[in-house]
Amino acid sequence: LDVPRPFARAKVYCATLGHKANHHRPNNARYEAFEHPRFGMIKCVQAITRIRPGEEVCVDYGYGSERPAWYTDPELDDAATGKAKAPGR
């Protein structure tokens, strides 16, 4: 999600934390539509398996042939887990 910089921190914007979910397959969560009482229809994250404290929340971003550079760049891919690393990590 393209969250404007002033709202990227969870302390500032926490109506949904969908923008904090990582991409990974198999995933332990998925994106769902949710009607928020203040913001209307938003994208939320719903667990599809048990997520333990401290475990990453991972969704399948569902990219087809149109993928951002970080998704396919081997420099940003963790070979051990297959998870995409955040730029600068």
C-alpha angles and dihedrals in degrees: 000000000000101000113179111247095248089059100041095097115082091226089063101037119026105143084111131000094204090119089062096060117108127223117248139137123247088042129201095204141029138207116257134176114254131182106229115202092229106027102034119220112011136162113257134182119242122193114235094182133026110286113203124213109280094017117127118252105233130187132178103248088206097222114176123189091317102077132161116247094251091058095062101026108112089206088067098041120098103224092201097058106014088233119138113245120225113251111270095025 
